[in-house]
Amino acid sequence: MPVITEIEELKRLYRRRVPKMFHDYCESGSWTEQTFRENSSDFDKLYFRQRVAVDMTGRSTKSQMIGQDVAMPVALAPVGSTGMQSGDGEIKAARAAEKFGVPFTLSTMSINSIEDVAEATTKPFWFQLYTMRDTDFTARLIERAKAANCSALVITLDLQILGQRHKDLKNGLSAPPKISPRLLWDLATKWRWDKSMAQAKRRNFGNIVGHVQGISDLADLGAWTNEQFDPTLDWDKIAKLKEQWGGPVILKGILDAEDAKMALKVGADAIVVSNHGGRQLDGALSSIRTLPAIMDAVGDQVEVHLDSGIRSGQDVMKALALGATGTYIGRAFIYGLGAMGEAGVTRALEVIQREMDISMALCGIKTVDQINRDIMLVPEDFEGRWQD
Ligand SMILES: Cc1cc2nc3c(=O)[nH]c(=O)nc-3n(C[C@H](O)[C@H](O)[C@H](O)COP(=O)(O)O)c2cc1C
């Protein structure tokens, strides 16, 4: 096994081992990719205060997210088609998360179904809901997640319409992929991926196929999915979904203080400050830059989590220092999965935890609840000063 010391290394391996179509699906943002790039580069504008001569023994990255114990406050974000990055990818990622002690979030648009993941794991995972025009289907999804003992419902609010990623259109992205000479050539050099796919339980969307009438082939599925994201979703509907679910609800995709206040009103247990990893509104601010304003608006009343752009334990600490109590990684775990399967997801988590642990020590702190603004140097204009 190669010696992996940073997420960037998993990313390089991932690029070599996964077909271009699925690599590009993960490694792009919408339109010019400005927001995708700034999600990560804005973390570099924040600096730590190094502290010395502080007893650094007895450190721990343990914490809680929505009242659940976590080995570190880093959950695996919902990532659609994870099972096309490595065969049975959702099962592999969920198992790695369970063993590590962090939450796994299964996407509505997963390849392995809710039931597949429940069967392959022993602890509850979180389920991410895209609300669909087909309200019966949405209601059944909620019931299936309840039956599978999922311990939180993550409702994604920033995808009522799909942002455009140029590469996906050019690559003709689909699950399973349509066979073309270019794809066959690509697959000939990706033997690890070929093998894992040949052994996989499923190669199309497990939460949908067999659960929606009239979908028997890929063409039906593509057409159904494209027209299903609910453009009429509003706060009343979100409140109703919360009622239907009856358990902890996390609202994902908040980037504006006014929306954070609305999320509070409908009774969210947590919100995720997120721009979908730069895949939706290009030209929006990075998640980390919007965090301070959202903390000011609702931070003392609801748990605030953050994702988009996290590639290291230092990034996690920066988000926590600005007030978040939890974070999520999307691409960072997908790189690991595509590079090395379940072991790669574990490696990604280990790398991030080690980076967190050492950085905590060098900042002179021992516990996650000591991570606050005092450990950071934040540029005065970090949030930006905008005209009214
Ligand atoms: C390939 C890919 C697929 C995604 N699919 C979903 C999804 O199905 N549901 C969802 O709520 N978010 C989805 N997201 C967004 C992630 O949950 C998360 O917000 C994002 O990946 C965080 O940014 P990061 O990748 O820079 O960590 C997806 C992200 C990627 C990269």
The ligand as an ORCA input file, in Angstrom:
! r2SCAN-3c Opt
* xyz 0 1
  C     -19.648     14.307     -6.780
  C     -20.546     15.017     -5.796
  C     -21.849     14.622     -5.652
  C     -22.663     15.237     -4.698
  N     -23.940     14.796     -4.501
  C     -24.704     15.333     -3.513
  C     -25.979     14.798     -3.203
  O     -26.417     13.817     -3.798
  N     -26.691     15.409     -2.229
  C     -26.220     16.501     -1.530
  O     -26.911     17.022     -0.647
  N     -24.995     16.994     -1.794
  C     -24.230     16.435     -2.748
  N     -22.974     16.910     -2.978
  C     -22.446     18.014     -2.146
  C     -21.784     17.457     -0.878
  O     -22.711     16.918      0.003
  C     -21.005     18.534     -0.146
  O     -21.833     19.630      0.076
  C     -19.761     18.987     -0.916
  O     -19.125     17.900     -1.530
  C     -18.795     19.670      0.030
  O     -17.692     20.177     -0.665
  P     -16.288     19.423     -0.786
  O     -16.476     18.357     -1.824
  O     -15.386     20.493     -1.228
  O     -15.963     18.825      0.572
  C     -22.143     16.299     -3.914
  C     -20.810     16.682     -4.064
  C     -19.999     16.040     -4.992
  C     -18.563     16.449     -5.096
*
